[in-house]
Amino acid sequence: MMDQPGIGAALDRVDGMAKVTGRAVYAGEHPARGLLYGVAVGAEITRGRIVSIDASQARRIDGVVEVLTHENRPHVPWFDMRDGGSADSAKPPFRVLRNADIAFADQPIALVVGTSFEAARRGAMLVTTRYESASHNTRLDAALAERRTPEQKKRRNVTRGDVEAARAAAAAVVEQRYRLAMEHHHPIEMHATTVEWHGDGSVTVYDKNQGSQNARDQLAQAFGHAAGTLRVINPYVGGAFGSGLRPAYQAYLAMLAAVMLRRSVRVMLTRRQMFTHVHRPACIEDIILACDAESRLSAIALRATTSTSRVETYTENVVGWGPAAHPCPNLRLDYAVAALDTPTPGNMRAPGAATGMNLFEIAMDELAYARGVDPLALRLINYSDTHGLSALPYTSKALMAAYREGATRFGWHKRSHEPRSMRAGRELVGWGMATGIWDALMLPASARATLDRDGMLAIASAASDIGTGTCTIMAQIAAGALGLPLERVRVFLGDSSLPATALEGGSSMAASVGAAVSRACNGLARRLFEILTQSKDHPLGAARFDEMEFRDGRLRLAGDPSRSMALGDIVALSGESSLQCEAAVDPSKDGVGAKAKNTHSAVFAEVRVDEELGVPRVTRLTLAVAAGRIINPKTARSQILGGAVMGIGMALQEQSMFDHRLGRIMNHSLAEYHIPCHADINDIEVIFVDEPDAETSPLGVKGVGEIGIVGTAAAIANAVHHATGKRIRELPITLDRLL
């Protein structure tokens, strides 16, 4: 068998130079002949209907070509479709410009198209509209009376044992309400689409998304395109974090305009308009935790409600994470949604777990104090090698090692138990910890490896790289498999015409496309061996394939470099200009069914709080992560760092603030929607504990994109309590809540 020396190397990103020098071209930058620019006009009410819309002044602006509204837009199949990814088939996804109805503030009601962005923007300012308003609600508390559990979520609302009896007999009980504010996506690259009109009925769509083939399929269905007439390209994505799992509304606006005008069209959302599509829903969760005299959990009752929109039902797995990580005999889970007059929420880094596990772990800390035990000790007592809901064993679980190594590196043994007992000058010091858990997913993926006579290897897959380093790990897996230097590998991805691969989401891409690349290269390696050994006077004698190694661009007998041949020369022996092999992975065939597959982490946080002003700051974070085999420690560490920074934002800063009288988000800019900046980030240490796993995926990879945020906000909140003695049960913990 060949080894793969590329796996495990801490390599720089192969696409890094293109990105930092500006050579990388993003969705809103692709040139197109005769390109038009579209600017969306937003509704000025939160709920109701359009009585009339007047675009006459906009049309008089020099350079304005057309104004699309619900009254004149082209009719396409999309407006009649009843499905498309909604969790509730009776409520299809939002259809932009479908009719006169207004469902949320700033809903796009028109698209002004011009020969320049400036002309279109000026025209958008001159569109006037009369409305008939209806009452609205954007407050989750006010919607709780109408909470409901969609059918597909009812089976997850598990009840077992007797929660009330266990609670009555418990040595310690916590019963509190916890909250998470609504959060919005703010990647550096805002959502944009460039539709290139070819004039022959075909189009090329450059779109910011997390799956070119998923976007192609949805757009083709919406606009009635036959197979092969619509191609979606997204080789560079400037951050997505779940916001691009399906095409955002600017893609449909750009397509509508291109169909109507038979021209190439670009539409890019503004930062303010980034508040008008997917976001992490707000959550209110009532939690009951009880433990016995040995501090073992004896009862868990979780009642969570997350926000959705009136136009579509969006759900998450919120209540399952804590009981999965901490098994308990008496359990009651109740998850539901409540509709608000907002855009439909969507996936945002670790959807469901970032909400449910962080709130659960704050409650666990509270239980530790109610019981009078160390917070880490409580987790160790409740550790289990089986999944708390399914009772299945894990393919691997190195959480105990993560607790141990994380605590040692952080210095947890030096922590005093009592709140307000640690200081540094005028600041109160607090130490907190939490557990993280996420699914270890593998999705269908395929890849093609092509080697030419010059010894250059091309790897192709429709996989998306949303900034996670997928391109880099594809290159290093391929380089390791065939013994090539990294500079002799080219990766082609983010193109719907390439070999099929599922969406980039759920921390699945390394396990999925990584395995496909490995298989394609291994298949190519075997073919090279067969071609060489079938030639006359080859140098390998009677050696078998498992005695071969690939080093320095050559196929050679292991231990005898003199008996070898350059890979390019072997291609020439075949008489072909290149050789290729395509391979795929299928979770139904390549995964282990009857076992639990999860990543885990232990997060330790230090905060300092100014005693007089109440200003909190995170001064140290240690994240010990158990995520199977790490392909590239450098890019994997970057993913954990990114998740941790988002966790800091969740804990202390991020919230979309409504004026509920108007139903509008008021902090709709990065000046007022606060996210962590460089000054907010201090020491973050990332530890990958050893976790061999031959069952989760063919390469033993689990993925690290999500796990960095799960538990981080809770660890910080718990540290704030340790520092101040104040238990804040609402995230983010802002200055006003601390004071």
N, C-alpha and C positions, 0 to 999 in steps of 0.2 A: 504493500500500500504506500501511496505517496503521502508525505506529510505536507503541511501547509504553513510554511514559515511566515507568511504574511499575517496570519491571525495572531493577535496579541501584541503587535508592534504599535507603538505610540507615534503614529505618522501625522504629519501636517495634512490639511485638507488639499486634495488635488485640485479643487476648484477655487481655492483661496485667492490665488494671484488674480484670476479673472474678476473676482468680486471686488477686491480692494483697489484694482486699477481701473474699474469701470468698464471692462470688456464684457462682463456678464450683462446680457440684455434681458430685461424683465418684461412682463406682460404689457405694461403701459409704455414700452419704449420701442417696440418693433416697428420698423419703417414699412409703409405700404403706399403704393402709388395712389394719388388722389385722395388721401386720407381725410375723412371728416371727423369732427370732434363733437361728442355729446355731453351735455351737462344736465343732470337731473334736477327737477323742481320738486320741492317737498311740500306736503300739505301743511296748512297753518292751523288745523284743528286736530284733535286727537281721535275723535270718533264722530261719524255722521256720513254725509254724502255731498258730492259736488253738485251744486245747482247749475252752475255755468262756469265755463273756463274761457278766457279771452286771451288769445295769443297774437292779436293783430299788431300790437306795438312791438312785440318781439320779432315778428316777421319783417318789420321795417328796418331792422338793424342790418347794416351792410355786412355781409358775410354769413348771415343766418340763412340756412338752406331749407329747414323744415322744423316744425314743432309737432312731435308725436304726443297724442293724448289717448284716452280710452275711446274717444269719438272717431278718430281717424286712423288708428294704428292698423297694421295688416292683420288679417285673420289668419291664425296659424293653429295647428292641432293642439298646441299647448293649452289653449283656453278651454278646451273641452275635456282635457284629461282629468281623471278623478284620483290618480295616484301620483307617485313620484317621490316616495321616501318618507311620507308622514307616518307617525305612529298610530294615527286614527284615520282609517280609510274614508270615513264620512267627512273628514276635514282635509282637503288637499292642501299642498303647500301654497303659500302666497303667490299669486299671479300678478305681476306688475302690469299696470294699465288695463286690467281686466274689465273693470266697470267703474261706476261713480262712487262706490262705497269707500269710506275712509276707516281704516282699522287701527291706525296708530299715528302718533305725531311724526311729522316729516316723512310720511309715506310718499314715495315717488309718484307724482300724478302727471308728470309731463317730462319729455326729453327734448331739449332744444339742441338742434344739430347745426353746426356751422363749419365754415372752412378753416376756422382757427378756434382754439380753445377760448381765447379772449372774446370773440364774437358770440360764441355759444353761451359763455358765462354772462355777458351783458344781456343777451336775449332772455336768459333764465330769470334775470331780475325783473323783467318787464311783463312776465305772465301774471295775469290777475285772475282770481277765482272767487266765486261766491259759494258759500257752503250752507248746509243745513246741519246744525250741530246736534249731537245726541250726548246723553250723559256718559261719562267714562270713569274708569277706576284703574289706577296704577299702583295701588297700595296692597301688598300681599295680605296684611292683617285683615283688611276689609273684605278680601275674597275667600277667607278661610271657611265661611259658611257654605260656600259653593264648591268645596274641594271634592274631587272625585278620583277614583282609581280606574284608569283605562283597563280594558279587558286583559290585554297581554301582560299587565303588571300584577293582576290579582293573584296569580299562582306564586308570586314571590312574597306575598304578604303572609308569612308563615306564622302559625301559632303552635307551640308545643309545650307540654308540661303545664305547670300552674304558677304563673308569674306572681299573682297576688299572695298565694300561700308562701312562696319563697321570699317575697318582699317582707311579709309579716315576721318571718323567722330570721331575717338577716341580721348580721352583726353591724352592718353599715349600709346606708341607702343614700343615693343621690337622685333627686327628682327636680329637674330644671328645664327651662326652655332656652334653646340656643338658636342663634341666627347667623346667617351669612348674607351680606348685601349682594345685589346684582353687580356683576363685573362685565366689562366689555373688552373685546379683542382690540389690541393695538400693536400689531406687528409693524415693523418699519415700513414695509411695502403695503400700501393700502390696496384694496381690491380693485383690479383693473382688467379690462378685456379689450383686445384689438382684433376685430374681425376683418380678415383680408378677403375681399370679394374678387373672385377670379373670372367672373363673366361667363362661365360655362356651367353654372349651376352648382359648382363646388365652392367651399369656403375653407379657409384655414383660420382657426381661432387660437390666438395667443391669450391664455387666461391664467389668472392666479388661482390655482386649485390644488388639491391633494391627491388627485387621480385623474390623469388625462383621459383614460378610457371611460371612467364613470361620467366625467363632464361631457365627453363626446356622445355617449349613449343618451344622456338626458337631453342635451341640446338637439341631437338628431331626432329624437322622438318628439320633442316640443315643436320643431319646425318642419317635420315631415321629410327629413333628409334620408335618402337611400344609403345603404352601406357603401362606404368608400368615398362619399361626397362631402364629408365633414371630418376634418382632422383637427385635433386639439394638441397644442404644444405648450409645455410648461417646464423647460429645463432648469430654470432658476426661479425659486420662490423665496421671497424675502420674509419668511416667517409666516406660519399659518395657525398652528396650535389647535386645530379643529375647525377653524373658521372657513376652510375651503373644502370640506368633505363633500359638498355639493355646490354647483355653480351659484354664486351670489347674484342678486338681481341685476347688477350692471351687465352681466353676460347676456341676459335676455333682452335688456334694453339695447345693447349694441347689436345683437342679432336682429331685433325688430327693425331697427333703423337701417341696417344693411339690406334686409329683405325689401323694405319699402323703397329705398333710394337706389338699390343696386350699386352700392358704393362701399368702399372700405370705411369702417367706423371704429372709433375708440371711445370708450367710456371709462372714466376712473372716478372712484368715490373720493370725496373729500374726507378729511379727518372727522368732521362733524357727521358726515353720512355713515361713517363706520359705526355710529351708535344706532343705525336703523336696520341692522341685520343681526346675525347670530351673536349670542352672549351667554355667559354663565347665568342660569336662573337664580333668583333670590330663593332663600330657603329658610323655613321656620321648622325647627325640630324639637319635639318634646321627648326628653330622654329620662328613663328610669334605669338605674343600675343598682344592683344589690350584691353583696358578697357575704360569705359565711365567716366563721371565726378563723378559718385558715386563709382568709382573703381570696378565696376562689369565687369567681362570679357565680351567683346562684340565680339571678334574674336579670334579663335585659328586655326592656320594652322601648321601642323606638316608633315615634309617630312623626313622620316628616312630610312636609308639603313644599313643593317647589312651584315656581311660577311658570306658566306657559302663556300662549297667546290665545285670543278668541278665534283666530283664523285657522289654527293648527295645533295639534297636541304634541308636545315634546316631553319625553320622560327620560329619567336617568335611574341607575341603580345607586340609591343613596343609602338605604338602610341595611344593605347586606354586608358591607365591608367590615364593620366592627365585629359582628357575630362570627364572620368567617375567620377573622384573625384571633378572636378570643372566644373559644367554644363555651357554651352555657346550656344547661339542661332545660331551663325554663325561659321561653322566648316568645315575644310578641312583636311582629314587624308590621307596620302600617304605613305604606307610602301612597301618596296621592298628589295630584296637581290641582292648581287653582288658576283660572284664566284671568289675565289682565289685558288691558288695552295697550299692548306693546307689540313690537315685532316678535316673531317666534324665537325662543332661545335655541341654542345649539351646543355642540360639543366644544368644550374649552379645556385645555390640558388636564388630563385625568378626570374626565367628566364623571360626576357622581361620587367618585372616591375622594377627590379634593374637597368636596362638600361634606359628604357623610363621614369619612374617616377623620377629618380634622375636627369636626364637632364632637364626634364620639370620643376622640382622644383627649379633648378638653374635659369631658365628663369623667373619663378614666382618671385623670389627674385629680379631679375633685373627689372621686371616690377614694383615692389613695390618702388624701388628707382627712376625709371623713373616718377612714379606718385607722389612721395614724401610722401608715407604712410608707416607705420610700416609693416614689412613683415608678422607678425602674424595678424594684422588688415586686411590685404588683404585677407588672408585665411578665416577669420571670415566673411567678407563681402560676400565671394563667397561660403560659406557653403550651402549645400543643403541636404534635407532629401530624395531626389530621386537620382537614378543613372543617371549620366549625359548623357549616351549613350542610355540606354534602356528606360529611364524615369520611371522605376519601383521603387516602394518603397522598402526600405530595410527591411529584417527580423528584424534587429536591427542596430543602428549606434550610437555609443557613442563617436564619434570623437570630438564633442563639449566639452564633459567632459575631453577628452584627452588633447585638447588644454588648457583648463582651469587648470587642475591639473598639467600638465607638465610645463606650464608657471610659475605657482605659486611655484612649487618646485625648478625650475631652477633659479627663480628670474628675469624673463624676464622684469619686470616693471622697473628694475634698468638700463636697457640698454639705452645707448645714440644712437641716430639714425645715426649720421654722421660717416663715415669710418675714421679710424685712430684717433678716439677720446678717446679710452680707452687704458691704459697702466698698466704694472706691471714691474717696473724697466726698463731694456733695451729691454723688449719685448712688442710688440704691442698685444693687446688683442682684440679678435673678438668674437661676439656672432651671431650665425645663427640658423635658424630653417627650417623645411620642413615637409611636410605631407607624410605619407606612406599609401599604399593601397595594398591589396592582396585578391585573391579569397578565400572564405570559402568553401572548397570542402568536399564532402562526396562521397566515392567510394564504390563499392560492397565489402562486407567483411562478413566472417563467423567465428565462434569460437565454440569450444566444451568445456563444463565444466564436469568434472568427479570427483565425491566424493566417497572415499572409507570408509571402516568400521573403520579406524583409524582417521577419520575426516580430512584427507588430501585432498585438492582440487587441481586438475590439470586442467590448462587452456591451450588449444592447438589451434593454428592458424598458417597458413603459413605466416603470417605477418612478415615483416622484421623490425629490429631495427637498424637503421644506426647511432646510437649514440644519438638519440633524446629522449630516455627514454620510448619507447613504451612498453618494457618488464615491466617496473616499473608501468606504469599506468594500464596495463592489470591486474597486480597482485593486485593493490590497489582497482580497481573497483570491482574485484571478492571478495576480502576480505571484502569490505564494504557491498556488496550485501548479503553475507551469514554470516556476523558477525564473521569472523575468524581473528585471528592475522595473520599478513603478513607472518610470518615464516611457516605457515601451507598451504601456496599457492605456487605451482610450476607452472612456465610458460614454455611452449614448443612452440617455434616459429622458423621461418627461415628454414622451411623444406617443400619441395614441396608436400610431402605426407599428410600434415595436411589440415584441412578445408580451402577452397579456400578464398583468399583475394587478392585484387588488389595491385598494386605497392605501395611501400612507396615513396610518392612524393607529392608535392603540398601542404604540411602541412595538409594532409588528414587523417593520420593514427589514431590520437586520436579520431576524430569524427567518423571514420568508424569502426575500429576494437574495439574501446572502446564501441561503442553501441552494437556490436555483442556480446562482452563478457558480457555486462550488461544483454542482453536478454537471453543469455544461462544460466546465473546464476539465473535470475528471474524464468526461466522455471524450473530449478532444484529445486529452493525454493518451488515452487507450488507443484512439485511432492513429495517432502519431507513432505509437509503438508498433502497431500492426503494419503500417506502411513501411517503416524502417526494417522490420524483421522479415518482410516479404521481398525486400530488395536483395540483389546479389552483393556478396562480399561486405555485408553490413558488419559493424564492429562488435555486435552484442553476443555473438555466438548463440548458445542454446539458452540464454538467460530468460527468465520469466518476467512478466510485467511487474510482479511484486518485488522484484530485485532492482527495479529502476528508481532513479531519482531525477528530478528536474532542477538544475542549478545553472545560473549564469546564462540563461537562454539556450541551454543544451539538454538533451535527453542523454543520460549516461548511466552506466552500470554503477550501482552504489559501491563506493569504496575504490573505484578505479576510473578516475577522470579521463584517462587516455582512451577508454572505450566509450566514445560518445559521438554525437552529431548535433550541429546547430539546428534549432527548431525550424528556422526558415529553409534550411537545406532539405529537411524532411518534407516540407510542403512542396518544394520543387520536385522531389522524387515522385510525388503523387501525380505530377503532370498537370495539376490544377494551380490556378493563381492564388487560391486560398482554400483553407479547410474550415468547416464550421460544424458546431454541434449545439443543439437547443435542448434544454431540459426544464423540468418543472417540479414543483413541490405541491402536494395536495394534503391539507390537514387530515382529511378523512383516511388517508393511507399512510401518511408519514408521522402522524402524531400518536400519542398514547391516550386511549379513550378513558379508562377507568381510574384516572388519577387527577389530582388537582394540580394546576399549573399557575404559579404566582411568583412575582418578585416581591421582595420584602426589604424593609429598611428600618434602621433605628436612627432617629434624629435627636441631636442634642443642641440646645440653644442657650446662649448667654445674652441677656439684655441688660442695659443700664438705663435707669429712669431718673431724670433730674427731680430731686425731691420737692423742690419749690415750684418748678414749672410743669412737672408731669410729662416732660417730653421723653418718649421711649426711643431707644436705638438698639439695633442688633449689633453686638460687637464680635460675636463668634458663633459659627455654626459648624457642627460636625455631622456629616451624613455617612453612615456605614450602610452599604448597599449590597444586597445579595441578589444578583441578576444573572446567574449562570456564567457562561463563558463570555468574556469581554473581548470583542474583536479588535477594537482600537481604544486603549485606555485614555488617550488624549481627547478624542471626540466624545467618548462616553462621559468623561469627566465634565466636559463642556455642557453636555445635556443635563447632568445633575446640577451643575452650577446654575444653568438657566432656570430649571425647575425650582431650585431653592430661592432664587431672586424673585420669581413669581410668588413663591410662598411668603416671602417677606412683604410683598405688596398686598397679598391677601390678608395677612395678619395685621398690618398697620396702616395701609393707605388706600387700596383700591375699593371704590364704590361709585356706582352710577347714581347720582343724586337727582331726584325728581322734584319739580314743583307740582305737587299732586293736584293742585287746583287747575293747572293747565295741562297736566298729563305729559309734561315735557321734561327731558333730561336737561339740567341746567349747566352741568360741568362738562360740556361737549367739546373739550379741547384738551390737549396735553398740558396746557398751562394750569388747568383746574382739575382734570381727572388725574390724580396723582399716582404715579408708578415709581418704583425705586430708581434712583439715579446713582451715579458713581459715588457720590458723597454718602449715600445710605448703606453702601456695601463695605464690609470690613473682611475679616478672615472667614473663609469658607473652606473647610477641609473635607475632601471626598475620599472615602475608603471603599474599595471593592473587596469584599471578603471572598475567599475561595469557595466556589460552589459548583463542583462538577455535576453536570446533568446531561446524560445521554438520551433522555426521553422527551424532554420538552420540545425540542426541534432537532433536525438532523445535525446542526452544528453545535447544539447545546446552548444556544443563545436565547435569552429571555427579553432583551430590549430594556432601554433605560430612559426613554423620552418622558414618561409620565411620573415615575416613582419619586423623582426629586421634589415634587410639590406636595405629595401625599404625606401628611404628618408634620411638615415644616411649619405651617401656620399654627398648628396646635402646640408644637414645642415652644414657639415664641410666645403664644398666649399663656402657656403654663409658666414660662419664665417671668412674664410680666406679673403674674400672681405671686410667684415666689419673691420677686423684688419688692412689690408694693403691698401685698396682703389683700389686694382688690381682685375679685374674680369677675372678669369681664366676659360675658357669655355671648357677645355680639362682635362679629368680625366685619370690618376692621376695627381694631382698638385705636380709636382716634383720641386726640388730646382732650376733647370735651368729655369723652366717656371715662377717661382716667381721672379727670379733675372732679 
